[in-house]
Amino acid sequence: MAFRRRNKSYPFFSQEFLIQNHADIVFSLVIFILIGLMFEATAKTAILFIQPQYNITTLSQEGEVTTYQYGWKDCATILFYFFITLILHAVVQEYLLDKVNRRLHLSKSKNTKFNESGQLCVFHLVSSVWSFYILITEGYLLHPSSLWENYPHTHLRFQVKLFYLTQLAYWLHALPELYFQKVRKEEIPRQLQYISLYLLHISAAYLLNLSRVGLVLVFLQYVSELGFHIARLLYFTDESHQKMFDLWAVSFVFTRMATLTLMFLAVGFGLARAENQGLDLEMGVDHVFRCTMFGK
């Protein structure tokens, strides 16, 4: 399966060969993991990469409810979706962005920014719709107090945990893509900065049991970023299209105001009233959860 047109063949294990064929190599690894599901001896190991771990089933009035916690096994799942995002990145680049680039005849610097905005536009659109769907189905928008009530939120729904794992996988995949896409040296510090910030904040929300507040903040941020990258794509296609930047500026102010309001309510008002304000690193988050829920 070829994701990129081969204008020239390169020696095996050379730098150019790796860059040109990295999506095919990763695709082979994904197939290898999926094949592992077919055999009893390897199925238990292969499932660690595909399915979120640390599930807990409890009985409620609605029947059996399955929730998830986090742990070291999540690294295997993140690795698998890291491979998936590398493949999807190559697909979007080859079958969408490269075709548009050939028609626009952009300069090298504009071409790099166009590819960046194109990839992020697709990602932010999917993530915005997905996070909004979670907020609606979980009832966080209709009941804002649920964002901080009963903190810490150590038990996650399947779709919430999968969302966070794929988010971490995407931003981790952005690091090697700087090499695969041959990003200019002067652009690397800027991109490393925002990639690191996304990884830091999403990891903090996931590991500190702030998944509900984090979902709303991620949704607001992605909606704002989506508007910016759409505006930049339209600008590259026709430099007279600058009104979208004005619309993005308005949405940027709105999302920042909403973010500040949410942080004041959730952190300053909601979480500040939690019964247990400490974190016992030796006992772990389960100990904190029990202390908060049962007043021990």
C-alpha angles and dihedrals in degrees: 000000000000120000096179134041112255108226092165136011120234133198117272116268092015120133094249092048091054093048093047096045104029093112092052091048092050091045088057090053091052091051089049090055092047091050087056088067090066096065126064094219094058102027095090091053095043093051089060089068097046109034126052111251137216096058120174123196118206134175121243139160088275092053129253114000122193120206133171139224130194132254145142093292088069087077090070092051092047089051092055094050088044086063091046093053091050089056094045090048090056092047093052091045096049103038100034119015099038091052091052092045092056090056097045097048093210125183118258094259093047090044091057092050091045091054091046093051092043093054094043092046091058092044096047092047093052093042093047093052092043095048091045090051090052092048090052098044094044091048096235094133095047092046107034092176088069087072091075107014116111092012131210096062098202095155114073132189116243095253092048094052092044090051093054094045093051091046091055090045092052096051091044090052089054090069098064089038088069085066098038093049092046093232113197115261093240090056096050099078092052093048093044089054098056093038089054092047092052092048092048097049097041091047091049093051091049099044097039092052093247093127096132097050089041091056092056093045092048091049093051092046094048093048089053093046091047090058091050096050093045089053091049093049091051090048092055092050092049122002090208089070100091101128090087089066089058090052090047091051090055092048090046092057091045095050092047091051090048090049093051091047092050093048091050092050098040101039105023097038109018109033093035088066094054112125095228113051098170135083120216105206093189095052094038134215094306089065091051090048093052092047092051096044099041101027095239 
